[in-house]
Amino acid sequence: MRDETLIDEQEAEEMHEAMDYAQHEQTWEGITNLVKWAIIELAFLLLALFCFIQAGQPLLGGLLILIGLLLIPGTRLFGPKHLPE
């Protein structure tokens, strides 16, 4: 009975390792995507604040903030589609 339990545990570990790798890659892709978009959004916000405060161009600053807010949903709607594997 003990040998069967040991074999079942080994099979479960092998299956878990195979499934775990795909999940790790998906998590890593999500994190890097989040960091990329955070950097892009901060760049738009920095430029918008510069336009508001230093350049005296509130319309341009507001436009940059609007573009920054619509950029992520726009790329999700009109960007390349990812097919499920």
N, C-alpha and C positions, 0 to 999 in steps of 0.2 A: 504494500500500500504506500509505503514511503517513497519508493522509486517513481510511482506514477505522479505523486505530488511534486517531486523534484522536476520531472519532465514537463509537467504542466506549467510550473513556474518559469522554466527556461523558455518554453514556447511563448508564454505571455510576455516575457522580457524582450524576446526577439520581435514580436509583433508590435510591442510598445515603442521600441526603438525605431522601427520602420515608419510608424505613423507619426512619431514625435518629430522627425526631421522635417517633414513637409510643414508641420505646424510652426516650427521654429523659423523656417524660411518665410512663411506668410507673416509672422509677427515681425520679423526683421524688415520686411518690405513695408509693412504698415508704419513702423517707427521711422524709417528713413524718409518715407513719403510725408509723414507729419512734420518732421524737422525741415524738410525742403520747403513745404508750404509756409511754415512759421517764419522762415528766413525771408521768403518772398513778401509775405504780409508785413513783416517789420520794415522791410525796405520801402514799401509803399507808404506805410505810416510815417516813417522818418522823412521822406520827401514831402508828404502832405503837411506835416508839422513845420518843416522848413518854409514851405510856401505860405502857411498861415502866419508864422511868427516873424521870420526874417525878410522874406521877399515881398510881403504885403500883397499877396495874390490869393485871397480867400476862395475865389472860384476855382482856381487850379488845385488848391489844397482839397477842396470838397470833391472835385472830380477824381483826384487820386484816391481819396478814401472810398468813394463809390466804386471805382475800378477794383480796388483791393477787396472790397466786400463781395463783388460779383465774380471775381476771378475764379475762385475755387468751384462754386456751383456751375459756372460756365464751362470750365474744363471737364467737369464730371459729365455734363450733358453732351457737350460737343466734341470731347476728346476721343482718343482711341478706346475701343471697347475691349475688355479683357474677357476672353472666353473661359468658362470653367474647364478645368483639366480633368 
